[in-house]
Amino acid sequence: MKKLAKVKGTDGKTRKRGRPKKAITRSVSLVVRITPTERLAIAGKARNAGMRISDWFRQSAKTSVIRPRLSTEETGYLRTLSGMANNLNQLTKLAHTVGLVSIMADLRRVLGEVERLMERMGRDDS
């Protein structure tokens, strides 16, 4: 194995040849599959920012804020709505079996709950 040659500088000190070592090395890679259209969009944004694509991607990943599709409260609303849909299906089956008049009160109660829940979800959108 060859040793690096050392050169004497004008000040009398010896220095190593070659490129200096970086303080932070990026040794881990992340592979992301994107469509050609997405690639063009990312390349355009990087060009507009005056950055290389990898630098733009790295910076975007660090600084971007991702909002969840549904909040915890909205997830609870959907779970409640799903349970109410299950109840409605059971009431429909019962209506076919014993008649619609016998379950009218239950249907009105479920419909009222659905309307209240939909109003709550509608208010959260504003």
N, CA, C and O atoms as a MOPAC input file, in Angstrom:
PM7 MOZYME 1SCF
protein

 N      0.82500 1    -1.16600 1     0.00000 1
 C      0.00000 1     0.00000 1     0.00000 1
 C      0.87600 1     1.23800 1     0.00000 1
 O      1.83600 1     1.34900 1     0.76200 1
 N      0.51700 1     2.16500 1    -0.87600 1
 C      1.30700 1     3.38200 1    -0.99800 1
 C      0.97500 1     4.34100 1     0.12900 1
 O     -0.16000 1     4.40400 1     0.60000 1
 N      1.96700 1     5.07100 1     0.54400 1
 C      1.75200 1     6.12500 1     1.51900 1
 C      1.54300 1     7.42200 1     0.75900 1
 O      2.09000 1     7.61500 1    -0.32600 1
 N      0.75100 1     8.30100 1     1.33700 1
 C      0.53700 1     9.60100 1     0.72200 1
 C      1.81900 1    10.41700 1     0.79400 1
 O      2.49300 1    10.48000 1     1.82300 1
 N      2.12300 1    11.02500 1    -0.31500 1
 C      3.32000 1    11.86400 1    -0.34100 1
 C      3.02600 1    13.16400 1     0.38700 1
 O      1.93000 1    13.71800 1     0.29200 1
 N      3.99200 1    13.62100 1     1.09100 1
 C      3.83900 1    14.88300 1     1.79800 1
 C      4.71800 1    15.91300 1     1.10100 1
 O      5.83400 1    15.62400 1     0.67000 1
 N      4.18900 1    17.09700 1     1.00700 1
 C      4.89600 1    18.15300 1     0.30200 1
 C      5.21500 1    19.26500 1     1.27800 1
 O      4.40100 1    19.61800 1     2.13100 1
 N      6.40400 1    19.80700 1     1.14100 1
 C      6.76100 1    20.94100 1     2.00100 1
 C      6.19600 1    22.20400 1     1.38800 1
 O      6.42100 1    22.49000 1     0.21200 1
 N      5.47500 1    22.94500 1     2.17300 1
 C      4.90900 1    24.20500 1     1.72100 1
 C      5.92900 1    25.32100 1     1.84900 1
 O      7.05700 1    25.09500 1     2.28700 1
 N      5.53700 1    26.50100 1     1.47300 1
 C      6.43800 1    27.66100 1     1.53900 1
 C      6.74100 1    28.05900 1     2.97600 1
 O      7.75800 1    28.69500 1     3.25400 1
 N      5.85100 1    27.67900 1     3.88700 1
 C      6.06400 1    28.04100 1     5.29700 1
 C      6.91300 1    27.00600 1     6.02900 1
 O      7.19100 1    27.16600 1     7.21800 1
 N      7.33000 1    25.94300 1     5.33200 1
 C      8.17200 1    24.93800 1     5.94600 1
 C      7.41900 1    23.78100 1     6.55200 1
 O      8.03800 1    22.79200 1     6.94400 1
 N      6.08400 1    23.86700 1     6.64700 1
 C      5.27600 1    22.78300 1     7.20900 1
 C      4.94100 1    21.78700 1     6.11000 1
 O      4.82800 1    22.14900 1     4.93900 1
 N      4.78400 1    20.54400 1     6.49800 1
 C      4.38400 1    19.54200 1     5.51600 1
 C      2.86400 1    19.45700 1     5.48700 1
 O      2.20700 1    19.60800 1     6.51700 1
 N      2.31000 1    19.21500 1     4.30400 1
 C      0.85900 1    19.08100 1     4.16300 1
 C      0.55000 1    17.88500 1     3.28400 1
 O      1.36300 1    17.47700 1     2.45500 1
 N     -0.64100 1    17.32800 1     3.47900 1
 C     -1.07200 1    16.17500 1     2.69000 1
 C     -1.54000 1    16.64300 1     1.33400 1
 O     -2.00500 1    17.77100 1     1.16900 1
 N     -1.41200 1    15.77400 1     0.38200 1
 C     -1.91300 1    16.06800 1    -0.94900 1
 C     -3.34500 1    15.57600 1    -1.07700 1
 O     -3.80600 1    14.75600 1    -0.28300 1
 N     -4.03700 1    16.08100 1    -2.07900 1
 C     -5.38200 1    15.60100 1    -2.37700 1
 C     -6.44700 1    16.45800 1    -1.72900 1
 O     -6.17900 1    17.45600 1    -1.06100 1
 N     -7.64500 1    16.02500 1    -1.95700 1
 C     -8.80300 1    16.76400 1    -1.46000 1
 C     -8.92600 1    16.57300 1     0.04800 1
 O     -8.74600 1    15.46200 1     0.54800 1
 N     -9.22900 1    17.63900 1     0.77300 1
 C     -9.38500 1    17.49400 1     2.22600 1
 C    -10.62600 1    16.66000 1     2.56800 1
 O    -11.61500 1    16.67200 1     1.83600 1
 N    -10.55700 1    15.95800 1     3.65800 1
 C    -11.68900 1    15.13300 1     4.09700 1
 C    -12.82400 1    16.02700 1     4.55500 1
 O    -12.60200 1    17.07100 1     5.16900 1
 N    -14.06400 1    15.60000 1     4.24700 1
 C    -15.24300 1    16.34300 1     4.67100 1
 C    -15.51600 1    16.05700 1     6.14000 1
 O    -15.22200 1    14.97200 1     6.64200 1
 N    -16.08200 1    17.04500 1     6.82000 1
 C    -16.42900 1    16.87400 1     8.22600 1
 C    -17.61500 1    15.91900 1     8.36300 1
 O    -17.66300 1    15.10400 1     9.28500 1
 N    -18.58000 1    16.02900 1     7.42600 1
 C    -19.75300 1    15.15300 1     7.44400 1
 C    -19.79600 1    14.40100 1     6.12500 1
 O    -19.86900 1    15.00500 1     5.05500 1
 N    -19.75100 1    13.09700 1     6.21100 1
 C    -19.83400 1    12.29200 1     4.98500 1
 C    -21.21400 1    11.66200 1     4.90500 1
 O    -21.76800 1    11.21200 1     5.90800 1
 N    -21.75000 1    11.63600 1     3.71100 1
 C    -23.05800 1    11.01500 1     3.48700 1
 C    -22.80800 1     9.62700 1     2.92400 1
 O    -22.49800 1     9.46700 1     1.74300 1
 N    -22.94600 1     8.63100 1     3.77800 1
 C    -22.63400 1     7.27200 1     3.36900 1
 C    -23.87700 1     6.39600 1     3.18500 1
 O    -23.76900 1     5.26700 1     2.70400 1
 N    -25.04900 1     6.90100 1     3.56100 1
 C    -26.27800 1     6.12500 1     3.45500 1
 C    -27.10600 1     6.68600 1     2.30600 1
 O    -27.28600 1     7.89900 1     2.19300 1
 N    -27.60900 1     5.79400 1     1.45500 1
 C    -28.42900 1     6.27600 1     0.34400 1
 C    -29.87800 1     5.86200 1     0.55600 1
 O    -30.17600 1     4.87800 1     1.23200 1
 N    -30.76000 1     6.63800 1    -0.04000 1
 C    -32.18700 1     6.38200 1     0.02200 1
 C    -32.69600 1     6.38100 1    -1.40700 1
 O    -32.52600 1     7.36400 1    -2.12800 1
 N    -33.31300 1     5.30000 1    -1.81600 1
 C    -33.81000 1     5.18200 1    -3.18400 1
 C    -35.30800 1     5.43800 1    -3.17500 1
 O    -36.05300 1     4.81300 1    -2.42100 1
 N    -35.73800 1     6.36200 1    -4.02000 1
 C    -37.14500 1     6.71300 1    -4.13100 1
 C    -37.54900 1     6.55200 1    -5.57800 1
 O    -36.89300 1     7.08500 1    -6.47200 1
 N    -38.61900 1     5.82400 1    -5.81700 1
 C    -39.10900 1     5.66300 1    -7.18500 1
 C    -40.13500 1     6.75000 1    -7.47600 1
 O    -41.08500 1     6.94600 1    -6.71800 1
 N    -39.92800 1     7.45300 1    -8.58600 1
 C    -40.84300 1     8.50800 1    -8.99800 1
 C    -41.12200 1     8.37100 1   -10.48600 1
 O    -40.37600 1     7.71500 1   -11.21200 1
 N    -42.19100 1     8.99000 1   -10.92600 1
 C    -42.53100 1     8.96600 1   -12.34400 1
 C    -41.68900 1    10.01200 1   -13.07600 1
 O    -41.14600 1    10.91700 1   -12.44300 1
 N    -41.57500 1     9.89900 1   -14.39100 1
 C    -40.84300 1    10.92300 1   -15.14500 1
 C    -41.42400 1    12.33000 1   -14.95400 1
 O    -40.67900 1    13.31000 1   -14.92100 1
 N    -42.72600 1    12.42800 1   -14.83200 1
 C    -43.36600 1    13.72600 1   -14.61000 1
 C    -42.95700 1    14.31000 1   -13.25800 1
 O    -42.65700 1    15.49900 1   -13.15600 1
 N    -42.94700 1    13.46700 1   -12.22300 1
 C    -42.52000 1    13.92600 1   -10.90300 1
 C    -41.05500 1    14.35700 1   -10.94500 1
 O    -40.67600 1    15.34200 1   -10.31200 1
 N    -40.24100 1    13.62500 1   -11.68500 1
 C    -38.81000 1    13.94900 1   -11.83100 1
 C    -38.63900 1    15.32800 1   -12.45600 1
 O    -37.81900 1    16.12400 1   -11.99800 1
 N    -39.41500 1    15.61100 1   -13.50500 1
 C    -39.33100 1    16.91500 1   -14.16100 1
 C    -39.76800 1    18.03300 1   -13.21600 1
 O    -39.15300 1    19.09900 1   -13.18200 1
 N    -40.82000 1    17.78700 1   -12.45700 1
 C    -41.29900 1    18.79900 1   -11.51100 1
 C    -40.24200 1    19.07700 1   -10.44400 1
 O    -39.99200 1    20.23500 1   -10.10800 1
 N    -39.62800 1    18.03800 1    -9.91700 1
 C    -38.59800 1    18.19800 1    -8.88500 1
 C    -37.37700 1    18.89700 1    -9.46800 1
 O    -36.80000 1    19.78100 1    -8.83500 1
 N    -36.98400 1    18.50000 1   -10.67500 1
 C    -35.82500 1    19.12900 1   -11.31400 1
 C    -36.07900 1    20.61600 1   -11.55800 1
 O    -35.17900 1    21.43500 1   -11.37700 1
 N    -37.30000 1    20.97000 1   -11.97000 1
 C    -37.63900 1    22.37300 1   -12.18100 1
 C    -37.58000 1    23.17500 1   -10.89700 1
 O    -37.07300 1    24.29600 1   -10.88100 1
 N    -38.10000 1    22.60300 1    -9.81800 1
 C    -38.07000 1    23.30300 1    -8.52800 1
 C    -36.63400 1    23.47100 1    -8.03800 1
 O    -36.27600 1    24.51400 1    -7.49200 1
 N    -35.81600 1    22.44000 1    -8.23600 1
 C    -34.41500 1    22.53100 1    -7.82200 1
 C    -33.68800 1    23.58000 1    -8.65500 1
 O    -32.89300 1    24.35200 1    -8.11800 1
 N    -33.94800 1    23.61800 1    -9.94900 1
 C    -33.32000 1    24.59600 1   -10.83900 1
 C    -33.71800 1    26.01600 1   -10.43000 1
 O    -32.87500 1    26.91200 1   -10.38800 1
 N    -35.00000 1    26.21700 1   -10.12900 1
 C    -35.47000 1    27.53500 1    -9.70400 1
 C    -34.82100 1    27.97500 1    -8.38500 1
 O    -34.60100 1    29.16500 1    -8.16000 1
 N    -34.52400 1    27.02100 1    -7.53800 1
 C    -33.88800 1    27.32800 1    -6.25300 1
 C    -32.37100 1    27.44200 1    -6.39000 1
 O    -31.68900 1    27.83200 1    -5.44300 1
 N    -31.84000 1    27.10100 1    -7.57000 1
 C    -30.39400 1    27.15500 1    -7.78000 1
 C    -29.65800 1    26.05500 1    -7.04500 1
 O    -28.53400 1    26.24700 1    -6.58200 1
 N    -30.29700 1    24.90300 1    -6.94100 1
 C    -29.71800 1    23.78600 1    -6.19500 1
 C    -29.65000 1    22.54900 1    -7.07900 1
 O    -30.33300 1    22.45300 1    -8.09900 1
 N    -28.81200 1    21.60900 1    -6.66600 1
 C    -28.83400 1    20.30000 1    -7.31100 1
 C    -30.07000 1    19.55600 1    -6.80200 1
 O    -30.60400 1    19.87300 1    -5.73900 1
 N    -30.51000 1    18.57600 1    -7.56600 1
 C    -31.72100 1    17.83400 1    -7.20100 1
 C    -31.55800 1    17.16200 1    -5.83800 1
 O    -32.46000 1    17.22700 1    -5.00300 1
 N    -30.42700 1    16.52400 1    -5.61300 1
 C    -30.23300 1    15.82000 1    -4.33700 1
 C    -30.23600 1    16.79800 1    -3.15900 1
 O    -30.79400 1    16.50000 1    -2.10300 1
 N    -29.61200 1    17.96900 1    -3.34400 1
 C    -29.61200 1    18.96200 1    -2.26600 1
 C    -31.02200 1    19.49200 1    -2.01300 1
 O    -31.43500 1    19.65900 1    -0.86600 1
 N    -31.76200 1    19.75700 1    -3.10800 1
 C    -33.13900 1    20.23800 1    -2.97200 1
 C    -34.00400 1    19.20500 1    -2.25600 1
 O    -34.78000 1    19.54200 1    -1.36100 1
 N    -33.86000 1    17.94100 1    -2.66200 1
 C    -34.64800 1    16.85800 1    -2.07000 1
 C    -34.33200 1    16.73200 1    -0.58800 1
 O    -35.23800 1    16.58500 1     0.23200 1
 N    -33.06000 1    16.79000 1    -0.24400 1
 C    -32.63500 1    16.67200 1     1.15500 1
 C    -33.19800 1    17.82700 1     1.98200 1
 O    -33.72200 1    17.61100 1     3.07400 1
 N    -33.09200 1    19.05200 1     1.46400 1
 C    -33.59900 1    20.22000 1     2.17500 1
 C    -35.11400 1    20.16000 1     2.32100 1
 O    -35.65300 1    20.49400 1     3.37600 1
 N    -35.79900 1    19.73500 1     1.26600 1
 C    -37.25800 1    19.63000 1     1.32500 1
 C    -37.69300 1    18.60600 1     2.35900 1
 O    -38.65800 1    18.82900 1     3.08900 1
 N    -36.99600 1    17.50200 1     2.42500 1
 C    -37.34800 1    16.45200 1     3.38600 1
 C    -37.15900 1    16.93900 1     4.82300 1
 O    -37.90000 1    16.53800 1     5.72100 1
 N    -36.16900 1    17.79900 1     5.03600 1
 C    -35.91500 1    18.29800 1     6.39100 1
 C    -36.92700 1    19.35600 1     6.82000 1
 O    -37.34000 1    19.38400 1     7.97900 1
 N    -37.33000 1    20.22600 1     5.89300 1
 C    -38.11400 1    21.39300 1     6.29300 1
 C    -39.60800 1    21.28800 1     6.02300 1
 O    -40.38100 1    22.07900 1     6.56300 1
 N    -40.03100 1    20.34500 1     5.21000 1
 C    -41.45400 1    20.28800 1     4.86500 1
 C    -42.27800 1    19.80200 1     6.05200 1
 O    -41.79300 1    19.07200 1     6.91800 1
 N    -43.52500 1    20.22500 1     6.06500 1
 C    -44.46200 1    19.83200 1     7.12100 1
 C    -45.57000 1    19.02600 1     6.45900 1
 O    -46.24800 1    19.52000 1     5.55800 1
 N    -45.75100 1    17.81900 1     6.89200 1
 C    -46.77000 1    16.93700 1     6.34500 1
 C    -47.92300 1    16.89000 1     7.33600 1
 O    -47.74400 1    16.54700 1     8.50400 1
 N    -49.11100 1    17.24000 1     6.84800 1
 C    -50.29200 1    17.16500 1     7.69100 1
 C    -50.96000 1    15.81100 1     7.46700 1
 O    -51.10100 1    15.38400 1     6.32100 1
 N    -51.37300 1    15.12900 1     8.52800 1
 C    -52.06400 1    13.85300 1     8.35200 1
 C    -53.38700 1    14.05000 1     7.62600 1
 O    -54.01800 1    15.10100 1     7.73600 1
 N    -53.79800 1    13.02700 1     6.88100 1
 C    -55.05700 1    13.12800 1     6.14500 1
 C    -56.21400 1    13.40900 1     7.08000 1
 O    -57.07600 1    14.23400 1     6.77900 1
 N    -56.23700 1    12.72600 1     8.21200 1
 C    -57.31900 1    12.91200 1     9.18400 1
 C    -56.70900 1    13.14900 1    10.55500 1
 O    -55.71500 1    12.52600 1    10.92500 1
 N    -57.31800 1    14.05600 1    11.29800 1
 C    -56.86600 1    14.28200 1    12.66800 1
 C    -57.39600 1    13.14000 1    13.54500 1
 O    -58.19700 1    12.31800 1    13.10100 1
 N    -56.93900 1    13.11100 1    14.77600 1
 C    -57.39600 1    12.08900 1    15.71600 1
 C    -58.90100 1    12.21500 1    15.94400 1
 O    -59.61300 1    11.21600 1    16.04600 1
 N    -59.36800 1    13.45700 1    16.02100 1
 C    -60.79300 1    13.68700 1    16.24500 1
 C    -61.61300 1    13.20600 1    15.04100 1
 O    -62.65600 1    12.57400 1    15.21100 1
 N    -61.14000 1    13.50700 1    13.82800 1
 C    -61.84800 1    13.08300 1    12.62100 1
 C    -61.85200 1    11.56300 1    12.48500 1
 O    -62.83000 1    10.97900 1    12.01700 1
 N    -60.76100 1    10.92600 1    12.89300 1
 C    -60.71600 1     9.46200 1    12.86900 1
 C    -61.76600 1     8.88600 1    13.80100 1
 O    -62.40700 1     7.88600 1    13.48000 1
 N    -61.94100 1     9.51500 1    14.95100 1
 C    -62.98800 1     9.08400 1    15.88900 1
 C    -64.36800 1     9.26300 1    15.29500 1
 O    -65.23500 1     8.40400 1    15.45500 1
 N    -64.58000 1    10.39300 1    14.59800 1
 C    -65.86800 1    10.61500 1    13.92700 1
 C    -66.14600 1     9.51900 1    12.90400 1
 O    -67.25700 1     8.99200 1    12.83700 1
 N    -65.14000 1     9.18100 1    12.11600 1
 C    -65.34100 1     8.14800 1    11.09000 1
 C    -65.62200 1     6.78100 1    11.71800 1
 O    -66.42800 1     6.00600 1    11.20300 1
 N    -64.95500 1     6.49700 1    12.82100 1
 C    -65.20100 1     5.22900 1    13.50900 1
 C    -66.63700 1     5.18300 1    14.03500 1
 O    -67.31600 1     4.16100 1    13.93800 1
 N    -67.08200 1     6.30800 1    14.59300 1
 C    -68.46200 1     6.39500 1    15.08100 1
 C    -69.44900 1     6.24400 1    13.93400 1
 O    -70.44000 1     5.52100 1    14.04100 1
 N    -69.16400 1     6.93800 1    12.83300 1
 C    -70.03400 1     6.85600 1    11.66300 1
 C    -70.09600 1     5.43200 1    11.11600 1
 O    -71.15500 1     4.97700 1    10.68300 1
 N    -68.96600 1     4.72900 1    11.13600 1
 C    -68.92800 1     3.34000 1    10.67700 1
 C    -69.80400 1     2.45500 1    11.56600 1
 O    -70.53600 1     1.60200 1    11.06400 1
 N    -69.72900 1     2.65600 1    12.88000 1
 C    -70.56700 1     1.88400 1    13.79400 1
 C    -72.04600 1     2.17500 1    13.57600 1
 O    -72.89100 1     1.28600 1    13.67300 1
 N    -72.34700 1     3.46400 1    13.27500 1
 C    -73.74000 1     3.83100 1    13.02700 1
 C    -74.23700 1     3.21200 1    11.71800 1
 O    -75.40100 1     2.82400 1    11.61600 1
 N    -73.35600 1     3.12100 1    10.72100 1
 C    -73.73800 1     2.47200 1     9.46200 1
 C    -74.03400 1     0.99800 1     9.70300 1
 O    -74.95000 1     0.43500 1     9.10300 1
 N    -73.26400 1     0.38300 1    10.57500 1
 C    -73.50800 1    -1.01900 1    10.92100 1
 C    -74.87100 1    -1.16000 1    11.59900 1
 O    -75.63000 1    -2.08100 1    11.29500 1
 N    -75.17600 1    -0.23900 1    12.52300 1
 C    -76.48400 1    -0.26300 1    13.18500 1
 C    -77.61300 1    -0.07800 1    12.17600 1
 O    -78.64300 1    -0.74700 1    12.26000 1
 N    -77.42000 1     0.81900 1    11.23300 1
 C    -78.43900 1     1.06900 1    10.21500 1
 C    -78.67600 1    -0.18300 1     9.36000 1
 O    -79.81300 1    -0.49800 1     9.00900 1
 N    -77.59900 1    -0.88600 1     9.03500 1
 C    -77.76200 1    -2.13400 1     8.27800 1
 C    -78.54800 1    -3.16800 1     9.08600 1
 O    -79.39400 1    -3.88000 1     8.54500 1
 N    -78.26200 1    -3.24000 1    10.36800 1
 C    -78.99300 1    -4.18600 1    11.20400 1
 C    -80.46800 1    -3.79100 1    11.30300 1
 O    -81.34500 1    -4.65500 1    11.27100 1
 N    -80.74200 1    -2.49000 1    11.42200 1
 C    -82.12800 1    -2.03200 1    11.47600 1
 C    -82.86100 1    -2.30400 1    10.15400 1
 O    -84.04200 1    -2.65200 1    10.15400 1
 N    -82.15700 1    -2.14400 1     9.04000 1
 C    -82.76900 1    -2.43100 1     7.73700 1
 C    -83.13100 1    -3.90400 1     7.63100 1
 O    -84.20400 1    -4.25600 1     7.14100 1
 N    -82.24600 1    -4.74400 1     8.08500 1
 C    -82.53200 1    -6.18600 1     8.06000 1
 C    -83.73400 1    -6.49800 1     8.94900 1
 O    -84.59900 1    -7.29400 1     8.58300 1
 N    -83.77700 1    -5.86300 1    10.11800 1
 C    -84.89800 1    -6.06700 1    11.02500 1
 C    -86.19600 1    -5.54500 1    10.41400 1
 O    -87.25200 1    -6.15300 1    10.59000 1
 N    -86.12500 1    -4.41400 1     9.69200 1
 C    -87.31900 1    -3.84600 1     9.05100 1
 C    -87.86600 1    -4.80400 1     8.00000 1
 O    -89.08100 1    -4.93000 1     7.84400 1
 N    -86.97800 1    -5.47400 1     7.28300 1
 C    -87.43300 1    -6.44400 1     6.29000 1
 C    -88.07900 1    -7.65900 1     6.95200 1
 O    -88.95100 1    -8.31200 1     6.37900 1
 N    -87.63000 1    -7.94400 1     8.16900 1
 C    -88.14700 1    -9.12100 1     8.86600 1
 C    -89.48100 1    -8.83100 1     9.56600 1
 O    -90.45000 1    -9.56800 1     9.37900 1
 N    -89.53400 1    -7.76000 1    10.37200 1
 C    -90.72400 1    -7.52400 1    11.19700 1
 C    -91.59200 1    -6.36300 1    10.72900 1
 O    -92.70800 1    -6.19400 1    11.22200 1
 N    -91.10700 1    -5.57100 1     9.80000 1
 C    -91.90300 1    -4.44400 1     9.29500 1
 C    -91.29200 1    -3.11900 1     9.68400 1
 O    -90.67400 1    -2.99900 1    10.74200 1
 N    -91.46300 1    -2.11900 1     8.82800 1
 C    -90.84600 1    -0.81600 1     8.99600 1
 C    -91.41700 1    -0.01900 1    10.17000 1
 O    -90.67300 1     0.69700 1    10.84100 1
 N    -92.70300 1    -0.12800 1    10.42800 1
 C    -93.35500 1     0.65700 1    11.47500 1
 C    -92.79000 1     0.32300 1    12.84800 1
 O    -92.70200 1     1.20200 1    13.70400 1
 N    -92.40700 1    -0.91800 1    13.07400 1
 C    -91.95100 1    -1.33500 1    14.39300 1
 C    -90.57800 1    -0.75100 1    14.76000 1
 O    -90.23700 1    -0.70300 1    15.94100 1
 N    -89.79400 1    -0.31300 1    13.78800 1
 C    -88.45600 1     0.21400 1    14.11100 1
 C    -88.32200 1     1.70200 1    13.78500 1
 O    -87.20600 1     2.21900 1    13.73200 1
 N    -89.43200 1     2.39300 1    13.56700 1
 C    -89.42200 1     3.80100 1    13.18700 1
 C    -88.66800 1     4.67300 1    14.19600 1
 O    -87.90000 1     5.54700 1    13.79300 1
 N    -88.86900 1     4.45700 1    15.47500 1
 C    -88.21100 1     5.26700 1    16.50500 1
 C    -86.69300 1     5.08600 1    16.46700 1
 O    -85.93900 1     6.05200 1    16.58400 1
 N    -86.25500 1     3.83700 1    16.30100 1
 C    -84.81600 1     3.57400 1    16.21900 1
 C    -84.20400 1     4.25000 1    14.99400 1
 O    -83.10500 1     4.79900 1    15.07000 1
 N    -84.90300 1     4.21100 1    13.88100 1
 C    -84.40600 1     4.84000 1    12.66000 1
 C    -84.27300 1     6.35600 1    12.83100 1
 O    -83.29300 1     6.94800 1    12.37900 1
 N    -85.24300 1     6.97300 1    13.47100 1
 C    -85.17900 1     8.41900 1    13.69300 1
 C    -84.01700 1     8.78200 1    14.61400 1
 O    -83.34700 1     9.79100 1    14.39800 1
 N    -83.77700 1     7.97000 1    15.63300 1
 C    -82.66700 1     8.21100 1    16.55400 1
 C    -81.33200 1     8.12400 1    15.82000 1
 O    -80.47600 1     8.99200 1    15.99100 1
 N    -81.14700 1     7.08800 1    15.00500 1
 C    -79.89800 1     6.91200 1    14.25700 1
 C    -79.71000 1     8.05400 1    13.25700 1
 O    -78.60200 1     8.56700 1    13.09900 1
 N    -80.78000 1     8.44600 1    12.59200 1
 C    -80.70200 1     9.54400 1    11.63700 1
 C    -80.30100 1    10.84600 1    12.33000 1
 O    -79.51500 1    11.61800 1    11.78000 1
 N    -80.82500 1    11.09700 1    13.51300 1
 C    -80.44800 1    12.28800 1    14.28000 1
 C    -78.97200 1    12.27600 1    14.65600 1
 O    -78.30000 1    13.30400 1    14.57200 1
 N    -78.46800 1    11.12100 1    15.06900 1
 C    -77.05000 1    11.00100 1    15.41900 1
 C    -76.16800 1    11.25700 1    14.20600 1
 O    -75.15000 1    11.94100 1    14.30900 1
 N    -76.55600 1    10.71000 1    13.05700 1
 C    -75.78000 1    10.90700 1    11.82500 1
 C    -75.75100 1    12.39000 1    11.46500 1
 O    -74.69800 1    12.91300 1    11.10300 1
 N    -76.88000 1    13.06600 1    11.55700 1
 C    -76.94200 1    14.49400 1    11.22700 1
 C    -76.06200 1    15.31600 1    12.16800 1
 O    -75.35900 1    16.21900 1    11.71500 1
 N    -76.08700 1    15.01900 1    13.47100 1
 C    -75.24800 1    15.74700 1    14.42600 1
 C    -73.76400 1    15.52800 1    14.12200 1
 O    -72.96900 1    16.46600 1    14.17600 1
 N    -73.40300 1    14.29800 1    13.80700 1
 C    -72.01100 1    13.98600 1    13.50600 1
 C    -71.55500 1    14.68400 1    12.22500 1
 O    -70.43800 1    15.19800 1    12.16300 1
 N    -72.40000 1    14.70400 1    11.22000 1
 C    -72.05600 1    15.36300 1     9.96100 1
 C    -71.91600 1    16.87400 1    10.16500 1
 O    -71.05900 1    17.49700 1     9.53800 1
 N    -72.73400 1    17.47000 1    11.02200 1
 C    -72.60600 1    18.89300 1    11.32700 1
 C    -71.27500 1    19.18200 1    12.00500 1
 O    -70.62000 1    20.17200 1    11.67900 1
 N    -70.86300 1    18.32600 1    12.95000 1
 C    -69.57000 1    18.49700 1    13.62200 1
 C    -68.42000 1    18.42300 1    12.63400 1
 O    -67.49400 1    19.23300 1    12.68100 1
 N    -68.48500 1    17.43700 1    11.73000 1
 C    -67.41900 1    17.27600 1    10.74100 1
 C    -67.40600 1    18.46600 1     9.77800 1
 O    -66.33600 1    18.89500 1     9.34600 1
 N    -68.57100 1    19.00000 1     9.43800 1
 C    -68.65400 1    20.16200 1     8.56100 1
 C    -68.07500 1    21.40300 1     9.18600 1
 O    -67.46200 1    22.21600 1     8.49500 1
 N    -68.25800 1    21.56800 1    10.49700 1
 C    -67.71300 1    22.72100 1    11.19600 1
 C    -66.20000 1    22.66900 1    11.24500 1
 O    -65.55400 1    23.71700 1    11.24400 1
 N    -65.61500 1    21.48300 1    11.28900 1
 C    -64.15400 1    21.33700 1    11.37700 1
 C    -63.46300 1    21.73000 1    10.07500 1
 O    -62.26700 1    22.02200 1    10.08600 1
 N    -64.19400 1    21.74700 1     8.94300 1
 C    -63.58000 1    22.08700 1     7.65800 1
 C    -63.26400 1    23.55500 1     7.52400 1
 O    -62.38200 1    23.91800 1     6.74600 1
 N    -63.94300 1    24.40800 1     8.24700 1
 C    -63.74500 1    25.85500 1     8.08300 1
 C    -62.50000 1    26.35000 1     8.75800 1
 O    -62.20100 1    27.54300 1     8.70700 1

